[in-house]
Amino acid sequence: MESSSETPPSGGKRAMGPHDLTKGPIGRSLLMFAVPTLLSNVLQSANASINTVWIGRFLGENALAATANTTNIIFLCFSALFGFGMAATILIGQSMGRRDIDGARRAVGSAAGLFLGTSIVVAIVGIAMTDKLLYLMATPKEASQLASAYLKVMLLGMPFMAINTLLMMSVRGVGDAMTPLWAMIIGIIVDAGLNPFLIAGIGPFPEMGITGSATATLASSFVSMVVMLSVVYWRDLPIRLRGHELGYLIPDPRLLKVIVTKGFAMGLQMLVMTLGGLLMIGLVNHAGVDTAAAYGVALQLWNYVQMPALAMGAAVSAMAAQNIGAGRWDRVRLITRRGLLFNFIMTAVLVAIITILDRPALGLFLGAGSPSIEVAERIQWIAGWSFLISGSTLVLFGTVRANGAVTVPLIIMFLGLLVFRIAFARLGQFWLGFDALWWAFPASSLVTVAMATTYYLKGNWRRGALVEKIELEPEPIATASPA
């Protein structure tokens, strides 16, 4: 029997209110959740693009190549944390579907304690390994010192970025996509506003060069984290912790086991994507600094093209998790279908816009006379349309991930995005030259989506992978000693 929404708070349950994703029209709910998430992602990418414009205009191609090399390392450091956050979001979403608010808070508390400790360790190890990592990536000598300075400052902000990311993912897990959007807007104002002043030393600010850009991002992460915490408590959102609930920040071993085991596999998925990106950067670097700068700018444009798939994948995952928790499998199928349709339409529009306006867009980053523009334009024409295909994979994985199925998606991503893509990029150069690097994107996307579709339709992800409810142990009851 379904739990009543009127269950008293002492039982750890209460009505979900406006964050209930198990009722109402699926298409409307999906769009109402996905659009704010999409706007958050677009604004985040716009912020990165604005910062790239400042770096390119003030500091030139070498600095652009430096940021292109460091971006993937930052993402690498975030992979494990992001996986843990996704696992916590599954627990939160399924707890909300069962109307178990206390269970959602326990998941948030355990994840927060884990995030803080892990992010500090990642920052320390990452700073110590910075120069070695850049060397292994074959970072051009002209850009290596700039990349090292930029990366070390970025890593200092890892704890702030980690907690902020967890808060945003957790709030979306309870069905609220607007709060992360407002926090993102405030953070972007800080980041984009401070960048030119700290890079060039305008007014009372010191001239910090590329480290000024990283410092602005660090300040932005801190401000955004403070805003998220303030709004969560001010609006009394379901994930807030008060009184005895603050003890949930000490990770519960049972919850920690679920978060770590599920999150590790999800983190490995991100790691596979990041390693693939790092290996591609290494191959691109062999073509020289102009090609590396062109590829870095192409990545900036691709960030926008991927936004609908990332937002729709997050929306599908959040909605599916709540509906799986409520036992509404009929809605889970419809959520996936709507997600695939909406994602294709939105991605197609962006691909068309960027294809038509690619030269003016590239000129914003590189300047009209840069030799990298022709290279970047060719990269975009060959590989840009592949995101129409790869986006479907993200939506399908959003659904299966909502039920805790992570192993097969990991294998699929490893085979498609790492093994096949890199093999195609390397071996294809015998026939296609450096164009093989760009053709590797659509080729690997086709292989990956074929495997993902087969698993979604035929796999056993619906059975046995559901994250079960963590029951609280009852308090011991004193009994009289037998006579």
Steps between C-alpha positions, in 0.01 A plus 500: 500500500626845416599718791258777573621853448351583838741279695615700804852641513597271786498216252756674286249564220293791380340635186737600224315814398612679181802270451294187426601363158283188524179677399374728227574525126837343422598727212423819690674379817804393300530835327437695821790311656729486195475864389642654821770231499572580135522870580738422787722299267487762227589776744785292639637446150442865413704592805781269390481646150512858628803411708658338193438819302677706768790254510530485121483876451730596790744208499486336152509148350747355751264578787207353307695179447582499873135519604404231246754266660398576859122476448515123456718458809249694711228277364714196581534613861124550516411159357489304826321779686246535222432127510440510875266794449299313236470199733378725781250656259359152426450440870342842545268461202383152594453610863285789380299258285430295814415822690797429729635851571722386786661243269578777250664707774710206616624453143591869469684499833705191422587631153601843637742347751648283227526789253682731737765248600554368149520843335776608741702189419445546125616862521820411684589208272403693187724796585792266571449318167424803280827525311525123453149482356567784258819328388320171440244687288779636277394856578683736261803662666368845415190431711630273778592770756171681451307173528680407823428834669136499390434142610651537847276795585194318363575198719504721811130557445413129483327483844275796415422364153432152641252610767331740260462222242354263761250762614385566144467129418318429827253785453426375148455153648204624703349656188613864534692623195454875559713546811820373328424733207490812720816398684670442165402847378650668806819295472537590132462870574789472747719289268448686173513835677829437679683331209616801296590699811719224647656398168598850388532674839230758431441761771604393850539133403845340453604379154490120546488377139354152455494437876263796530244311294532196726474720812176651370358149450604403854321805642193418291482143634513625859228760447275252318541246780400759762196599292389136462527434873314821583212429264468134608446610861300814423252301287513201733565260211472126579878446508572752775651367825415641844545397862569130537502467119841670491630168631423359154817680381688210658450247219270207580697182407198351321435811295870549444524149355227575246640842411856374461424177311246654264686831484833338425359339186332828402823684567680252278256593223607862537860384522465313171362813335778711649776257409366493147515880496853502641620247243340703221671813629829309494444400137396854406805651671725316257352715223636820659379791707270644230305174472493465880355850532246426224393180673467685831264750340303222327452345844355829618236487224432133566427582862189679377398224260516244784290711737156361399615140542659569838193687623255245364709212637493662845125565476427145385716356778335710773147425378572131444654460847193643673265290289705184556485570874121532467476183287371693195681308224236600245609862542870407481457373140314814396756724668778339294312537172416864563859566604639353177259706287556830681877451500515434125295810418701734725837361394411523130415869540832574669700300245335697219566837667864428578563355152362813334675745734821308566745748343375806693487291818854375451617855435384603847757270656789521256482835324425542128858444384586191705636201302302272733162611361518285184595195705224557755242548224594166341481325839151638552372395157628144532418423863235746622196307374602185693337640815160428346596134547693506825226695680266201477755293690497748788121490523488119495771480765308756708213253525698186580718692745187601691460135601862462605611316183854623441726211396378439144486874414859522624606215270315656205666839554841338538464310174338780301659821627844377598598185311318558169538879485872507576571201274313668215678831560843337496462238230281715280786746452657256253210571262347829615796687648417723796136504388473155660506675838178679416327211319559288811219692676205404274636147450529430873164666572325259261663198662419620853133585438445162334629319808306729738172446314547123504560504876200724568267275298641156583707538818403403853548848648137502621561198725725473803670837466247704700661678792309360794378712789743521790294417805593655833593257773244510781604627839570215743213434739588424859345182632480363851745224585335161534439395853 
